[in-house]
C-alpha cells in the first residue's frame, strides 16, 4: 500500500459522465482533480464496444455535449469510434486529459467521517485521499452473460459483444447471435452479410423504427454552417423525444398506439413472411422496453441465410445450442448480445459510507438516489447517471447533474469546507415520489419485463419519470434546497 495522494476531487470513470463532471469542475476551479480510469483510454462504453456497426442510437445532434457539439461527424447517428475520438478531443480541449490516469481500476472507496474525506484504493494498491468523490462508472459497465447448462463445453468461439475484436472472423461460418435488443440489431446486418449462415435467437423482440440517418458531406464539416445545422436538428429531435417521454410518463395509450401504427407499417413493408413477422412482433406496448432505430435490421432478418428463432436457449453443447423446444442448432461462433447487468452497476467496487454501510447494502432492495446524484449516508459522494437519471439523451441529464454538483461544491467552499449530504427524510420522500410516478408509466403498465426494473419486473430504477426539460428544471430549481451542509458535526446550511 502506498501513501495516499492528496486531491480535492476524485472522479472514477473517464466516460461521458466523468469527463463532463471533470470539465465542469475545472471551470468552477474545483481544485486538485484526479480522474481514474480502469481501461487504457477515455471514452467509456465507446472505447469498450468495438462490435460491427456500433453506433449511437440517439442522433448526435442531441447526444453531443451542448457546449461542444463537434463539427467532424460523418453521420448523424454517429459510429462508436467517432464518438470515442470526440470524447478524447473534448477532454483535451477542456483540460481534462492531463488529469486522467488510465489502467487504474478502483477496488474500494471508504468515507472517513473524522477527517471528512474519502480514501480511495486501487486494485494495485495505489491510494488517494479526497474531500469529494464522483462515481461515473455508468449503467453499462458489467456485461451480462446467461447462466446455462454447458456454457463451458462449447468448442467454437464464444464471446459477449463487448469482447468483439478484429480477430473475430465470420466468413464461411455459421454464427449464433443471441438477443433482440440494441446491440443485436446493430450486429445482425453485419453477420448476415459476412457469415455463411446466421441463427438469431430473439426471445423478446424490440420495436425497431426506421433510422433517419444523414450522411454529412466532407466538404461542409468544420464550418459554421455545419454547427448551425446540428443546433437546428437538436431542437427538432429534442421535441420528438420529449413527445415520447410524455407518452411514457404517465402512460398515454392513445399516443403510444399512434407510434405502434407507424412501426407496424414499417415492419410489414420490410418483412413479408408472416411467421417471421410474428417472431419480430413485441407482445408489449411501445416504450415499455428500449425503442430502437435501424433501417437494415428487418431486411437482414429476412435474408435467406438467416434463421430466426423466437425462443430462448436451454442448453449449450460442444458444437451448438439447444432452444427451449429441444431443437438443436449447430454453430461455429456464439455472440451473446445480451446486454448488461445494470442492477449491479458498481460491478465489484465497494463504496462504504457512514456507519460502515456499503452502497451495495444500501441498494439491496433497489438502487436509489436524490436526483440520481446523492445517496443518504454517503457524504461528499456524487453519482453521474445514477438511479432514475436516464432518458432519451444521457448527455442532457449528465449536464444537468453537473450543475447540481457544481452548486454543492461551490456552497461547500463558501461555508468553509462544509460536508455535503442529503438528509434521510428528504432522500426517502423524493424516492417515494419517483416510485409512485414510475408505477403509472408504460414501463410498468405496458406488459413487459426489462432491465429498466429491479429483477426485470420490480421497481423502475433507470429512468426519470418525465421529460428531459422537467428534470433539468427540477434539479436546478428544487434539488439544491434538499442539500445539507455541515461542519464539525454542526449544520451550517440547509
Buried (B, 14 or more C-beta within 10 A) or exposed (E): EEEBBEBBBBBBBBBBBBBBBBBBBBEBEBBBBBBBBBBEBBBBBBBBBBBBBBBBBBBBBBBBBEEBBBBEBBBBBBBBBBBBBBBBBBBEEBEBBEBBBEEBBBEBBBBEEEEBBBBBBBEEEBBBBBBBBBBBBBBBBBBBBEEEEBBEEBEBBBBBBBBBEEEBEBEEBBBBBBBBBBBBBBBBBBBBBBBEBBBBBBBBBBBBBBBEBBEBEEEEBEEEEBBEBBEEBBEEBBEEBBBBBBBBBBBBEEBBEBBBEEBEEBBEEBBEEEEBBEBBBBEBBBBBBBBBBBBBBBBBBBBEEBBBBBEBBBBBBEBBBBBEEEEEBEBBBBBBBBBBBBBBBBBEBBBBBEEEBBBBEBBEEBBBBBBBBBBBBBBBBBBBBBBBBBBBBBBBBBBBBBBBBBBBBBBBBEBEEBBBBBBEEBBBEBBEEBBEBBBBBBBBBBEBBBBBBBEEEEBBBBBBBBBBBBBBEBBEEEBBEBBBBBBEEEEBBE
